[in-house]
Amino acid sequence: MATDYKLYGYRWVVLAVFMFINLTIQILWITYAPVTGPAAAFYGVSDLQIGLLAMTFMIAFIPLSLPVAWVIDTYGFKLAVSIGAVLMGVFGLLRGLAGANYSLVLWSTVGIAVAQPFLLNAWTKVPANWFASGSVRQRLAWSRSRI
């Protein structure tokens, strides 16, 4: 028994928003890498401590990936991405308001790092749920969601 699904043009909006959210979290991840020296001088810490801000994302991603995958499969793409987007927004704003307080910047970065698996682990759900199976558009959406 074949089931026909109606495909809406709105799916491209969903893909664009999802791409923007993933782009934003990647910018938050790599923010300090090109300015390690000046950032270390500004915060009064070592270059390694500035590097820890980027390493936090990798350290958090590994243990959180499986529980987050369970959340995505059990509760759905929308809830998981919403959790990630809210965490990213709150902790990104907090990091921006931290000023010269390295400790607050670090803890805000940990919060952003916790949000990352909710966003990066959901990328296969966008083309799978919003685009026709096996279509050229699904493959295009899959490739665009990874940008």
C-alpha positions as MATLAB code, in Angstrom:
seq = 'MATDYKLYGYRWVVLAVFMFINLTIQILWITYAPVTGPAAAFYGVSDLQIGLLAMTFMIAFIPLSLPVAWVIDTYGFKLAVSIGAVLMGVFGLLRGLAGANYSLVLWSTVGIAVAQPFLLNAWTKVPANWFASGSVRQRLAWSRSRI';
ca = [
       0.000    0.000    0.000;
       1.598    3.224   -1.168;
       1.030    6.432    0.714;
       1.213    9.732   -1.118;
       2.403   12.743    0.828;
       1.806   16.340   -0.099;
       5.058   18.294   -0.353;
       4.848   21.945    0.628;
       7.065   24.762   -0.579;
       7.430   25.715    3.089;
       9.948   22.883    3.455;
      12.566   25.148    1.852;
      11.944   27.712    4.600;
      12.477   24.985    7.213;
      15.726   24.003    5.481;
      16.916   27.625    5.307;
      16.183   28.261    8.990;
      17.874   25.006    9.964;
      20.934   25.945    7.898;
      21.047   29.371    9.555;
      20.865   27.841   13.051;
      23.677   25.404   12.244;
      25.768   28.189   10.721;
      25.261   30.274   13.852;
      26.393   27.539   16.222;
      29.476   26.892   14.103;
      30.338   30.597   14.247;
      29.950   30.499   18.039;
      32.210   27.445   18.120;
      35.098   28.920   16.119;
      34.840   32.554   17.240;
      38.042   32.693   19.264;
      40.292   30.615   16.986;
      41.446   33.442   14.670;
      42.069   35.818   17.590;
      43.638   33.476   20.143;
      46.550   35.744   21.060;
      44.578   38.972   21.462;
      41.780   37.118   23.284;
      44.286   35.576   25.719;
      45.720   39.034   26.406;
      42.231   40.519   26.846;
      41.084   37.854   29.316;
      44.493   37.557   31.007;
      44.720   33.811   30.349;
      46.947   31.491   28.313;
      46.476   30.585   24.656;
      45.577   27.056   25.804;
      42.696   28.401   27.859;
      41.384   30.227   24.804;
      41.781   26.977   22.825;
      39.714   25.274   25.533;
      36.762   27.373   24.417;
      36.762   25.541   21.061;
      37.748   22.171   22.540;
      34.728   22.324   24.842;
      32.486   21.655   21.854;
      34.316   18.451   20.949;
      34.505   17.319   24.567;
      30.738   17.810   25.037;
      29.733   16.370   21.677;
      31.026   12.837   22.253;
      29.162   11.932   25.480;
      26.012   13.849   24.519;
      25.573   12.416   21.007;
      23.820    9.180   21.982;
      21.372   10.695   24.492;
      20.574   13.498   22.039;
      20.027   10.962   19.231;
      17.530    9.227   21.510;
      15.738   12.554   22.115;
      15.600   13.229   18.372;
      14.198    9.763   17.597;
      11.807    9.649   20.563;
      10.474   13.202   20.721;
      11.163   14.390   17.203;
      13.195   16.824   15.193;
      11.183   19.887   16.152;
      11.633   19.523   19.911;
      15.308   18.598   19.684;
      16.202   21.505   17.408;
      14.109   23.830   19.572;
      16.058   22.760   22.671;
      19.330   23.318   20.825;
      18.267   26.702   19.454;
      17.090   27.965   22.847;
      20.269   26.771   24.594;
      22.384   28.335   21.859;
      20.491   31.629   22.037;
      20.536   31.932   25.837;
      24.164   30.937   26.319;
      25.318   32.825   23.207;
      23.735   35.992   24.555;
      25.200   35.323   27.996;
      28.647   34.864   26.464;
      28.262   38.140   24.602;
      27.356   39.908   27.841;
      30.194   38.287   29.827;
      32.615   41.084   29.071;
      36.104   40.448   30.403;
      35.022   37.634   32.751;
      36.743   34.528   31.339;
      34.980   32.173   33.759;
      31.562   33.340   32.585;
      32.698   33.077   28.968;
      33.845   29.498   29.609;
      30.603   28.434   31.312;
      28.549   30.113   28.586;
      30.605   28.227   26.012;
      29.854   24.966   27.835;
      26.144   25.816   27.517;
      26.531   26.448   23.794;
      28.497   23.192   23.468;
      25.616   21.292   25.090;
      23.303   22.762   22.441;
      25.501   21.647   19.532;
      24.544   17.935   19.410;
      20.840   18.863   19.346;
      21.514   20.772   16.131;
      24.252   18.798   14.390;
      22.728   15.384   15.067;
      19.397   16.428   13.574;
      20.635   17.223   10.061;
      19.545   13.873    8.572;
      15.974   14.396    9.783;
      15.395   17.517    7.679;
      15.639   15.883    4.241;
      14.194   12.603    5.532;
      11.071   14.237    6.973;
      10.552   17.240    4.724;
      11.515   16.033    1.238;
      10.298   13.159   -0.953;
      12.277    9.972   -0.432;
      14.904    9.360   -3.107;
      14.206   12.618   -4.911;
      16.774   14.988   -6.309;
      15.347   17.612   -3.988;
      15.976   15.363   -0.984;
      19.599   14.938   -1.992;
      19.895   18.693   -2.539;
      18.334   19.373    0.873;
      20.690   16.879    2.472;
      23.719   18.561    0.959;
      22.479   22.066    1.841;
      21.734   21.120    5.441;
      25.413   20.242    5.905;
      26.682   23.673    4.834;
];
